[in-house]
Every structure is written in C-alpha cells, then in structure tokens.
C-alpha cells in the first residue's frame, strides 16, 4: 500500500473519530476503545502482505492501555452504517432516560421501552458507552441486586 492510498483510507474513515468502538481481544474480552491516531506506516505490512499500511492507534477506555491495529480491518469491522445505527440507538436510550423521571430505569425496563431493532445490538453495551461519555449515571444496589441508570443532569 502506498501513502496516497493510505491517505484516502484515513480520510474515508473520518466517521470513526470520537466514537467508542466495542472490540473483542483474542481472549474474547470486551474492550471499549477510542481511536487516538490514524496514519501511514511504511515499515508495517498491509493485509495483502505488501510494504506500507494504514494503521490506527486505539486506547482501551477502561484500562487506559493503547494498541495498534490495521485501519482497513477496523473500518471493515465498523462500517459507517453500523456506527450510524448505534449512535441513533444511543440517542434514543438517552432521550428515554431524560424523559422518564419517575421510573426505576433498570436494564430490563430500558430494553422493553426502546423502539429500535435490538437484533445484534446489546443495550447494556450502549449504556456502558453512554456512561463512558459521561451522559448517564449507573448506580448498583447490591441488597436488591439491581443496577439503575439515569441521565446526567
């Protein structure tokens, strides 16, 4: 891959900027990540085993650890339509939490109240993303084994 091709890929993946990407590592552990850098590396090989690759530096928001990955792989795993659908689902959840002041907003209540197609979407992961974005609070009551979510004031 040459630098011109890498620049096009970098530009085409602008929709990934400032988005939380939910990734699984090799041990199937969930990571909530954000891209902190995109660029070209002449010393790395691309997916076709050719010199030069569009690379991405990603930060795990829970552990603070950083790692690099192939940008074309990340873009394939997170297409623009998927990101758009996820963002609109998060907006619906956030509005639901803001509008319902008197409800006890448990995960079950939220899952039953939202109207978007939940197939392949984890509402709990979306709530964790909103929590990481400081848009919602999460309270855990051990005595009742209950987790309650609220919009941040």
N, C-alpha and C positions, 0 to 999 in steps of 0.2 A: 504494500500500500504506500502510495506516495503522499507527501504532505498536503497537496491540493485536495486529494480525495478525503483525507482525514479532516481537513478544514470544513468540507461540505458535510460530513457526518456530524461534526461538532455543532455546526450551525443548525442542522436538521433535528438535533436533539435538545434544542433550547427549551422545549416544553418540560424537560426533566428538572430544570433549575428550580430550586427551593421547594421541591416535592419530597415527601417522605416515601421511600421505596422499601417495601417489605420483602426481604430476601431470606432465603434459607441457606445456611452454610452446609458444608459436606456432612456434618453430623445431624442434619435436619433441624438445627436450632434456628428459631426465628430471629431475624435482626431487623431493626428499624433504622434505615440508613438515609443519609443525605449526600448528594454529590457535592464535593468541595472543590474539585478541579477537573477540567477536561482538557486534553491536549494530545499532541503527537509525540510518539517515542520512536526514534529511528532505530534504537537498539533492540526493541521488542519485536516479536513476530506476530503477524495478524492470524486470523482464523484459517487462512489458506497457507500458512507456514511461510509467508513472504516477509522480507525485512520491512519494518515500519508498521506501526499500529496506532489507531486512535485509542487512547487509554483514558481511564476515568479513575479518580481518587475518591473513595467513598468513606464516610465516617459513620460508624455504628453509634447511634444516639444514646443507647443505653449504657454501653461500656466505655465509650469515648475512643475506642480503637479505630485505626484507619487501615484501609487496604486498597489495593488497586485491582482493576478488572478491565476487561476488553469492552470498550464503549459500544461496539456493534452488538455484542452479546447482551449488554444491559438494555440497549434500545429494543432489541428483539423480545426480551423478557417483559418490557414495559412499553408497549406501543401507545401512541398518543390517545387512541380511543379508550383504552383501559384506564389511563390516567384521568381522562375527562370524566368517565363514568364514576370513578372512585371519588373525584372531587365533588361531583354533584350529589353523590350519596352522602358524603361527609357534610355538605351544606344542609341537606335535608335533616340529618340527625341533629346538627347544631340548632337549626330552627325549631325542631321538635322540643329540644331541651329548653330553649329560651321561652317558648310559648306556654309550656305546661309547668306552671309554678307549684301547683299543689300536689302533683303526682309524686309517688316514690319511684324514681326513674331507674329501675333495675335493667339489666341486660335483657331479660325476657320481655319486659314492658316495651323497651325500645324496639326490639326485634318484631314484636306484634304490631307496633304503631307505625313503622315506616312503610312507605308505599313502593319503594324501588324494588326491582327484581334482585332478590338476595342470592340467586344461584351463583355459586363460585365466589361470593363475597362474604367475608367474615365481619359482622357488625362489631364484634369485640375488637378486632384489629383496627377498624376505623375509629372506634372510641379511643384506643390507645394512641393513634395518630393525632387525634384532636387534643388529647391530654398532653402529648409531646409538643404540640403547637401552642400550648397554654390557653386553649379555648374552652376546655372543660376541666372540672374537678372530679376526683374519684375518691369516694370515701368507703372504707371497708369496715364493716361491723362484724367482728368475729363472733359475738354472742349469738347473732341471728344468722351467721354465715351469709352475709348479704353485702353486695357491692352496689353503691348508689352513685349515679353520675349526675352532674349539674353543669349548666353553662356558667362560665366565669363571669363575674359581674364587671 
